[in-house]
Amino acid sequence: MDIDAILKALANPVRRQILEWLKEPEVHFAHQHHPLDFGVCAGMIDQRTGLSQSTVSAHLATLQKAGLVTSQRVGQWIFFKRDEATIAAFRAHMNNEL
């Protein structure tokens, strides 16, 4: 677990918002055509943020590099999910170290 990468990822409010949405995808992305078991399609996240595809892609890459999200390609789409194990380990680390 790279604490510095996680802190960098969490320093941006858009990335925190994406993580919040991914926590309850059935609430925030209920209109997605593909099953939410795959995760949330990057295009759906683009739409929800209102930002350009390239900007959202950079945010998702930062979250993925930090280990906070995982991705899965299905056909031409890429789906994202929170990595709950990494998030729990980060929380535990912060509770124990600070």
URNOR-V538791 format. One line per field, one symbol per residue. phi: phi as a letter, one per 40 degrees, with the letter a starting at -180 (. if undefined). A space follows every 10 residues. Layout:
phi=???
This chain:
phi=.cdccccccc cbcccccdcc cccbccccbc ccccdccchb cdcccdcccg ccdcccdccc ccccccgcbb bacbgcbbbb bccccccccc dcdccccb
